[in-house]
Amino acid sequence: MLKELGLAIFVVLAVVLVAAFVFRCFLIAVGRTARSVVQIDVAGRRVAIWKPFGPPPPNGHPVIVFSHGFLGCCTQSIFLMEGLARAGYLVLAPDHRDAACGPGHRPGWLLRPSMIRAQKPFHRASGWSQSTYRDRGADLEAIVDALVKDPAFHGVPVDSARLGLAGHSLGGYTALALAGAWPSWKDLRVRAVLAMSPYCAPFITRGNLRGLDVPVMYQGGTFDIGVTPYVRRSGGAYDLTSSPKYLIEFAGAGHLAWTNLTKSYKDIINLYAIAFFDRHLKGDRDPDALAKLLARPWPEDVKEIRYEAR
């Protein structure tokens, strides 16, 4: 009996270790990049930086600050970071405290249980409050503070008055919260928000999406069954959000479509993201790339588009 019990315990431990190892390898793959990424220190935080292509506009380059998903990292969506930089944006992406992906981000192959435990359970949105993941908001604010103080940030002339936030999953939560979905977080320096498969359930019943008062683009997917329904359903995040607002739903896209793991949606994600920021941060209207993308016929990978302009 003891022998069988010992064998059962050994098998369970082996399965747990193998699963942990596989999960760790998965996270490394999420943050893997083919090219080296420059990282800088901003107020004691590790921040990846992508400098903009092309000459600076008269007032400096507009800025995008990106917030990664839960257990993601600053390099988890490098295709978008590079695309925005090519479009003339200075892009900055911090590693939050829960960052756990990419080579070299954490020593060892296994993750401590404390690292993979969320501050509040994701399936209990009612337990979330304005204090939940406030540290993530502080990370973004520290970067914005540094930009405001240095108009030639790391050699790049910047226009901190043209600041956009982008975030995936828990990073989408962070970006929306800092734009005012949690009123105590609201940073008036934010001018536009790109929320990609954002965890937004807490804002639907307890937040203030009606008070954002900045342009918001939601991106979701038909296979993103855990998040997109909260955005697109009647009375969901899109309905509650102040205008101007946009919802782009990609056909067949799952929750990880906005990370390095998938290749199918990179071009279409960049297309809508850049057009959104070009309109609302650069003021591009002639030509207006976003207007063309919103009009039918939509691109093949787009399932649905909703928008409401002021």
N, C-alpha and C positions, 0 to 999 in steps of 0.2 A: 504493500500500500504506500509506504513512504517513498519507495523507489519510483512508483508511478507518479506520485505527487511532485517529486523532485524533477522528473522529466517534464511534467506539464508546466511547472514554473520556468524551467529552462527554455522551453519552446515559446512561452509567452514573452519572456525577456528578449529572446532572439528576434521575435517578430517586431517587438517595439523598437529595438535597436535598428533593425533593417529599415523599418518605416521612417524612423528619425533620420537615418542616413539618406534615404531616398528623398525625403522632404528637404534636407539640407542641399542636396545636389540640385533639386528643383529650384530652390531660391538662388543658388549661384548662377544657374542658367538664366533666370529672370534678369539679373543685373549684369550679365556678361556683355562686353562690348568688343568690337573688332578694332577699335582705335582707343588710344589712351585719352583720358579725360582730365583736364586740368582741375585741380581742387584747391580751394583757398580757405582761409580761416576768416570767419565773420563773427565777431563777438564770441569766440570760443566754439563756434559751430563749424563743422566740415560742410563746405558748400561747393558743388560742382558749378563750373562756369563755362558758358559757350559765348564767345564774343561774336558780335554781329558782322555780317559781310557788308561790304560797300562803304562808301563815305558817309559820315554822320550828317543827318539833317541839321538845319540851322540851330535848332534848340536841343540837339542831342538825340540819341537813339531811345525809342520806347523800350520798356522793360517788362519781361514776363518772369514771375517767380512761380516755380512748380513745386507741388507737394505730392509726395509719393503715397502709395497705398500702404495698408497695414502689412508690416514685415517686408515691404518693398525697399527701395533705396533710390538715391539720386540718379542712378543710371538705368532705372527700370524701363524708361520710355525714351530711349536715346534718339530714336527716329524722329520724334516730335521735337525734342530739344534742338537737334541739328536743323530740322526744317524751319523752325522759328528763327534760328540764328541766320540761316541763309536768306530769310525774308527781311532781315534787318533789325531783329530784336536782340537785345542783351538778355540772355537767359540764365537764371540762377536757380539751383535746386539743392536744398539742404538735405542731409540725412537726419531724420527725426530719431528720437530715442529708440523707437521700435524697428529701426532699419536693420535688416538681416539678410539682404541679398547681395549678390555680386562678389567677385573674387576679392579677398582681402578685407572685406567689411567687418567680419567677425572671425577671431581665431577659432580653429577647431572645426570639426565636422558636425557636431551635435549642438542643438540649441537648448539652452536652459528653459525649463518650464515657465519661469517668470518672464522670459522674453516673448513667448507666444501667447501669453494670457492678456487679453484686451482689458483696458481699464474698466469697461462695462460690457456685458454680453451684447453682441450685435443683434441677437434675436429678441432682446428686451429693450426696445427703443425707449420705452417709458422710463427706464432707469437712467437715461442720459440727461445731462444738464449742462449749463453753461460752463461748468468746471471740468467737464469730460474732455480730455486731450487738450486742455488749455495750453500745455507746453508746446504743442504743435503750432498753435497760433503765435505764441511768443517767438518761435523760430523764424516765422515769416516776417514778423514785425521787426525783429533784429536786423534782418536783411534790408528791409525798407528804410529803417533808420540810418543804416550805413550809406545807402544810396543817396538819401536826402543830404547827408553831411558832405558827400564827396561827389560833386558833379562830373568829375573825371574818374569814375570808379574803375580802378585797375587799368587805367589808360584808355578807358572808353568814355567819351562824352555821352552823358545820359540825361534824359528828360524824365525825372522822377514824377512829374505831373501826369505822365502817360504810363501808368502802371497797371498791368493785368496780372491776374492770378489764374493758374491752371492747376487742376488736381484730379487724381484718379482714385476712385473708391474712398478710402478714409481721407485721402488727400482732397477729394472733392468736398467732403464734409468740412475739412479745414478751410478750404477756400471760400465756401459759402458762409461759414461761420464768421470769418474775418470780414466778409463783405456786409455782415449785419444780420445773418440768420439767427445768430445768438446776439442780441442787442448789446450785451456788455463787451463783446469782442469787436464791434464795428470800428473799422479803420476807414476814415473818410478819404484816405489817399488812394484807395482801390477804385479803379475806373471801369473794369470789365472782368468777368469771371467765366472761365471755361471749366465746366464740371463734367468729367468723363466717368460714366457709371458711378455716380457719387452716392455714398452712403448718406441718405438724407431723411430716413424715417423719423429721427428725433425732431426734425424741424416741422414736420407735417402737423403734429399736434401741440408742440411746445415752443416752436421757433417763431421767427418773424420774417418769413420769406416775402411777405407783402411790403416789407420796409427796406428791401435791398436798394432800390433806386439806382442800380447800375445795370448795364446790359449783361445778360446771362445766357450762355449757350449750354444746354444739356446735350450730351451725347450718350446714347444707350444702344442696346442690341436686342434682337428678338430672342436670342439664346441666353441673355443675361437675366436669368429668371429670378435671381435673388435681389436685384437692385432696380433694374429698369421699370418693373411694374409700379414701384413706389413713385417714380417720376411721372409716368404717362397716364396712370389711372385717373378717373374722375375724382377731383378733390385732392390729387396728388401734388407733388412738388412743383411740377410745371404750372398747373392751374393756380397755385397759390403765389407763384413768383410774380413780382412786379415787372412791368414791361419797361423797355424792350426785352423780349425773351424768345428763345429758339429751342426747339427740340428736334434733334436729328437722330433717327433710329436706323441702325444698320442691319440689313438682313443677314441673319445667321451669326452675328457677332455675339461672343460670350464675354464674361467679365474680364478675361485677360487679353482681350483684343487690343487694349491700349498699352500693352507691355511688349517687351522685346520678343516674347515667346511666339507670337503669331505674326505672319507676314502678309496675310490676305487683306488687311484693312489699313495698312500704314499710309498709303497714298491718299485714300479718301478721308481718313482722320485728319491728316495734315491739310488737305484741301479746304475743309470746312473750318478748321481751327484758325488757319492763317487768314482766311477771308473774313472771319468774325473779328479777329483782332485788328486787321487792316481797316475795317470799317469803323470800329469803335475806339481804337487808340490812335490810328494814323488819320482817320477821317476820310479814307479813300471812298470817293463816290463816282469818280470819273477816270477809269471805269469802276463800277461797283461789282467786284467778283462775287460777293455774297448774294446780291440780288439775282445774279445768273444762276447760282447754285440752288437757290430757293425755288426757282421757277420750274415748272414741269416742261419737258420730261426730266425726272430726277435721274441721277447716275444709277447704274445697275445695282450697286451695293446698298442703295438707300431704300428702306421699306416705307418710312413715313417721315414727314416733315410738318411741324407746326411752328408758327411764329406769330408774334404780335408786336408790331412796332408802335411807337408813340405817335 
